[in-house]
Amino acid sequence: MNKYFLSILLLCCNAVADPFFGTTNTTENAQLTEVENDIAKNNENLTACKPSTNLFSINLPTEFEKLKLVGLIKIDNSFRALFIDEKDQLFDFRENELVNNHQIEIKTITLKSITYIDWKLTQHCNMPYEVTLKL
């Protein structure tokens, strides 16, 4: 009899009902919806592929598309590309540099052209979107 009483007592203790079962907290649902919307908005600015991590990274105060190529020079076996913006500010870029805020990687520079990878327009990591500017 004691065995039956103890087993019934143990089973009753584990079968406690939740008085709030079936009700949802609307503030938690609203917060989850806001977080999902933020993730979707931030996803638009992300690139499909990440550029190399061993690149020298720089930040530009202007948009890269508004820069105009004005010259390509060679100094001590290293090539540099000279760009100018609408405020007549001069910018120089070297090979293997990454423009952080525009996700542009300078790939190669010769005395006749510059080739860069636009990671924002790249859809497949194996075939990056390359742009060649000639002087």
C-alpha positions, 0 to 999 in steps of 0.5 A: 500500500505504501508503494502505491501511495508513493508512486501516486504521490510522485506522479501527481507532483510531476503533473502540475498544470501551467495556468498561462498555457495557451496565452502568448506574450504580444511584446515578445512577438513584436520584438521578434518581428522587429529583429527579423525586419532588421536582419532583412534590411541589413542583409541588403548591404551584405555581399555574397562573398567576402574579400581576402583578409590579407588586404590593406583596407582603407575608407573613402569619404566619397563614393568610388563610382564618382571617382575619375581615373587621372593617372597610373604611375610606377614608383619603386616597382610598385604601381599606383592609380590616381583618382580625383573626385568632384571636390578635386581631392586626389586619392591613390590606390595600390594593388591588393587594397580593399575599399571597406565601405564600398567592398572594392578590391584593387586587383592589378595595376599596370601603366595602361589599366587598373582592374578591380573587383566589385564584391557588391556586384559579385554573385558567384565567389568563383567568378568575381565581378571584375572591372577594368579601367583604361587610361 
